[in-house]
Amino acid sequence: MLRQTPRELGYRMPAEWEPHEATWLAWPHNPEDWPGKFQSIPWLYAEIVRLLAARERVHLLVEDAKMRQRVAGMLERAGANLDQVIFHEWPTDRGWTRDSGPIFVRNAEGRLAITNWHFNAWAKYPDWHLDDQLPGRVAALLGLPQWQPSIQNQDGAQHRIVLEGGSIDVNGQGLLLTTEECLLSEVQQRNPGLDRAQLEQVFPEYLGIDQVLWLNRGIVGDDTHGHIDDIARFAAPDTIVAAVEPNTSDPNHVLLAENLDRLKAAHTPAGKQFTVVELPMPRPVVFRNQRVPASYANFYLANGVVLMPTFHDPHDRVALNILAQVFPDREVIGVHSVDLIWGLGALHCMTQQQPAGLPSST
C-alpha cells in the first residue's frame, strides 16, 4: 500500500463517459439470485457482452475452466467478438461487479491506480468474501498500485471503509453524487460511526472529490438502501439526469420529488445551477408480489454507446429518446431487463468500467 493518498499523487476518479479501456463483468452462476427466472439470465448476459465487445475489451469472470468453455460457446453463438473477451477463472459470490469491483482512479499523466474499498454484501448477506477479493486481484493482474481506504474507529483499530460503486456517481471534475439513506442512515450499517464530515474527508483523499451532492433516499424495492445509480446520474460535468415519478399515488413520487428539489437547488463550484434532465420511471415491475427496483437511470455508458434497461413499458421509448438527446454522440440501445431486475440489479449494477490509461509508475 502507498503512504501518500491518491489526491496527494494527483489521482481522481474519471467520469463514466470518459474513454474506457474495458468493462469488467462476472458471469451469473447462482440460480438463487434470480429464483424462478435464472434460465434466461446467461443468454441476456451473452447479449450484453456482445454489445460491449463490439466497442471495448470485456474482462469476464467465470467460476472455473468448465464454465469458461461453456460461456465461450454461448458467446460465440450470440455473435460476440471473442477476440475482445478476456476470461478470468475467479470464483465470485455474486455478479454485481459495480459494487464489488475496483474503483479506478487516474492522474494527469493518464496513469491508473485502484481504490480497493471493503465490500460486505450491502451489510445484508454473509457470503461476500470472494467478491471482496476482486479489486486486489485486478490490481495484481494489471500491475497497478492500490489503496485500501480505512479509518481509525473508537476502538483504536483501523477499519476498512465500505463503499459500493453503485452508491456514488462522479462527473470526473470533483463532484460526487450519493444518498444519505445509503451512506449515513443507521439502517444501512455499512460504516457504523462514520459520519458525513468524515466521509467528506475520505472522498477527496481517495477519489479526488471537491464537493459531495447529498440526495435523500432511493427508490422502492432497492435492496441496497438507496443506491444513487437508480435515481440520479451525471451526464456531463454540469448536467444531471434525475428519475421522476409523476404518479402521485406511487410511493416513489415523494422520494424522487425531494431528490429533484435538492438537485435544482444545488450549484456547481462556479456557482451555477445544474442542468437537470428529468427521466421518467417505468410502471411498477412486480414478480411474486415483490416490487423490484426498475429504473431507467440504471444505464451504463461504454465507448460510443448507452445501454439502458427497458421493461416492456410505454415509457421505454420516452426514456430512450431522452438519453439520445442527452448523449447525442452515442448510440442508445435498450436492453430488455424485466428478468434481469428480478435479481434486484440492472445494467449499471453488473458492470464496472476500467478507464483508458497507462500502467502507473508510482
Secondary structure, 3 states (H helix, E strand, C coil): CCCCCCCCCCCECCCCCCCEEEEEEECCCCHHHCCCCHHHHHHHHHHHHHHHHCCCEEEEEECCHHHHHHHHHHHHHHCCCHHHEEEEECCCCCCCHHHHCCEEEECCCCEEEEECCECCHHHCCCCCHHHHCHHHHHHHHHCCCEECCEEECCCCCEEECECCHHHCEECCCCEEEEEHHHHCCCCCCCCCCCCHHHHHHHHHHHHCCCEEEEECCCCCCCCCCCCHHHCEEEEECCEEEEEECCCCCCCHHHHHHHHHHHHHHCECCCCCECEEEEEECCCCEEECCEEECCCCCCCEEECCEEEEEECCCCHHHHHHHHHHHHCCCCEEEEEECCCHHHHCCCHHHHCEEEECCECCCC
